[in-house]
Amino acid sequence: MAADRELKITEILVLSFRLFKEALRFCLPLCLLVFIPINAADLFFPGNQILSLLLEDPASILAGGAYGEFMQGFFIIHLIRLLFISLLMCGYTSLALVKFGHEALVVSNDAAPPLSQYNSSIMDMAFKKWPAVVLTGFLFYAIIFFTSVLIFPMIFFAVLFVFHRQVAATSREMGIRALITSTRLVRGFFLKRLLYIVGFALFQTAAALGLSIILGFFYPQAQDGYSLSVGASILTVGLNTLRDFILSVFTLAQAVWFVNIISVRKTLLSGNE
């Protein structure tokens, strides 16, 4: 990874795909641990079904008193998602740091041990930092929630705090201090960071649409008036987990982007000394 300049989006994605392939033995178990609970909650929790009914016939749902059940399900599902996505971000950020930090220390590539040798230590780092990332995530989403009434303040804070999880996963800073550090990494480059976020989102959306078309042929369909059978539910969770596993390469790309920015800043600071 170049430490003297910030990489382009395409370069970050290429590096991320290579690292994803190289560290597949680490990424696959981590994604199974993360996405199976998330997709099971999305499928089985009643609030998810009530959301569909709420969009179709909101008057009947509100009149039937199911709105409270929907809100309860909504918050529980998003709490589960926050907990496990934070673990994924911890693991992927640690992976990117170990990979590219290790490359910088090794003089000869032939002398470098395989990345799989560090799998256990990377996972230990991820679990150690997990609580800090979850706490910082709570604070971030609270700010986004209270500013969501006005779209522009919400976008502003979302860009400023884009690195809040990576900062919490790689340092002793957490909570408001992690948000402030993220702001420092964005300050002076706000428009550039925003364009990168939009670029990653477009690539991820295109990949998600492609996967939806491919995997859509394998999803079981519920009969009228009946829920999915146990086997069909397991298949649905499995397909959703496969989709999320492939798309998680974009989460890894965010970690690679963060490590690149940190490397460039360190190079610039050392050059000024």
DAKA-V330715 format. One record per pair of residues at least 12 apart in sequence whose ideal C-beta (glycine too) atoms are under 8 Angstrom apart, sorted by sequence separation. I is the first residue (numbers start at 1). J is the second residue. If there is no record, write none. Layout:
BEGIN
{{I | J} {I | J}}
END
This chain:
BEGIN
{{220 | 232} {53 | 66} {54 | 67} {102 | 115} {144 | 157} {1 | 15} {143 | 157} {144 | 158} {164 | 178} {167 | 181} {164 | 179} {167 | 182} {220 | 235} {50 | 66} {54 | 70} {99 | 115} {102 | 118} {219 | 235} {220 | 236} {98 | 115} {218 | 235} {219 | 236} {143 | 161} {161 | 179} {163 | 181} {164 | 182} {167 | 185} {50 | 69} {51 | 70} {160 | 179} {163 | 182} {50 | 70} {98 | 118} {162 | 182} {219 | 239} {140 | 161} {161 | 182} {218 | 239} {47 | 69} {51 | 73} {160 | 182} {161 | 183} {163 | 185} {46 | 69} {47 | 70} {50 | 73} {51 | 74} {98 | 121} {160 | 183} {163 | 186} {47 | 71} {98 | 122} {140 | 164} {162 | 186} {215 | 239} {47 | 72} {48 | 73} {139 | 164} {140 | 165} {47 | 73} {160 | 186} {46 | 73} {47 | 74} {95 | 122} {137 | 164} {159 | 186} {215 | 242} {45 | 73} {94 | 122} {136 | 164} {137 | 165} {215 | 243} {47 | 76} {48 | 77} {136 | 165} {47 | 77} {160 | 190} {45 | 76} {91 | 122} {94 | 125} {136 | 167} {159 | 190} {162 | 193} {212 | 243} {45 | 77} {91 | 123} {94 | 126} {133 | 165} {136 | 168} {211 | 243} {135 | 168} {159 | 193} {41 | 76} {42 | 77} {90 | 125} {91 | 126} {94 | 129} {133 | 168} {159 | 194} {162 | 197} {208 | 243} {211 | 246} {41 | 77} {90 | 126} {132 | 168} {133 | 169} {139 | 175} {143 | 179} {211 | 247} {90 | 127} {132 | 169} {139 | 176} {136 | 174} {159 | 197} {41 | 80} {87 | 126} {90 | 129} {129 | 168} {135 | 174} {136 | 175} {140 | 179} {155 | 194} {158 | 197} {207 | 246} {208 | 247} {41 | 81} {87 | 127} {90 | 130} {129 | 169} {135 | 175} {139 | 179} {207 | 247} {129 | 170} {133 | 174} {38 | 80} {132 | 174} {136 | 178} {37 | 80} {38 | 81} {87 | 130} {90 | 133} {126 | 169} {136 | 179} {204 | 247} {207 | 250} {86 | 130} {89 | 133} {38 | 84} {87 | 133} {132 | 178} {204 | 250} {37 | 84} {38 | 85} {86 | 133} {203 | 250} {86 | 134} {35 | 84} {34 | 84} {200 | 250} {33 | 84} {34 | 85} {83 | 134} {86 | 137} {82 | 134} {34 | 87} {200 | 253} {33 | 87} {34 | 88} {200 | 254} {82 | 137} {82 | 138} {30 | 87} {31 | 88} {200 | 257} {30 | 88} {82 | 141} {30 | 91} {196 | 257} {30 | 92} {26 | 91} {27 | 92} {27 | 95} {26 | 95} {23 | 95} {93 | 165} {93 | 166} {97 | 170} {185 | 258} {90 | 165} {94 | 169} {19 | 95} {23 | 99} {89 | 165} {93 | 169} {94 | 170} {185 | 261} {19 | 96} {22 | 99} {89 | 166} {93 | 170} {185 | 262} {86 | 165} {90 | 169} {19 | 99} {89 | 169} {185 | 265} {166 | 254} {170 | 258} {26 | 115} {166 | 255} {26 | 116} {25 | 116} {23 | 115} {166 | 258} {170 | 262} {22 | 115} {23 | 116} {26 | 119} {30 | 123} {25 | 119} {163 | 258} {23 | 119} {26 | 122} {30 | 126} {26 | 123} {163 | 261} {1 | 100} {3 | 104} {1 | 103} {92 | 248} {96 | 252} {100 | 256} {95 | 252} {101 | 259} {92 | 251} {96 | 255} {100 | 259} {104 | 263} {88 | 248} {92 | 252} {95 | 255} {96 | 256} {100 | 260} {89 | 251} {92 | 254} {93 | 255} {96 | 258} {97 | 259} {88 | 251} {92 | 255} {96 | 259} {100 | 263} {89 | 254} {93 | 258} {85 | 251} {89 | 255} {93 | 259} {43 | 228} {9 | 196} {44 | 233} {9 | 199} {13 | 203} {43 | 233} {9 | 200} {43 | 236} {9 | 203} {43 | 237} {39 | 236} {40 | 237} {43 | 240} {39 | 237} {42 | 240} {36 | 237} {39 | 240} {39 | 241} {35 | 240} {36 | 241} {39 | 244} {35 | 241} {38 | 244} {32 | 241} {35 | 244} {31 | 241} {34 | 244} {35 | 245} {31 | 244} {32 | 245} {35 | 248} {31 | 245} {28 | 245} {31 | 248} {27 | 245} {27 | 248} {27 | 252} {20 | 248} {20 | 249} {17 | 249} {20 | 252} {16 | 249} {19 | 252} {16 | 250} {16 | 252} {16 | 253} {19 | 256} {13 | 253} {16 | 256} {12 | 253} {15 | 256} {12 | 256} {12 | 257} {12 | 260} {7 | 257} {7 | 260} {6 | 260} {1 | 256} {6 | 261} {3 | 260} {1 | 259} {2 | 260} {6 | 264} {1 | 260} {5 | 264} {3 | 263} {4 | 264} {3 | 264} {1 | 263} {3 | 266} {4 | 267} {3 | 267}}
END
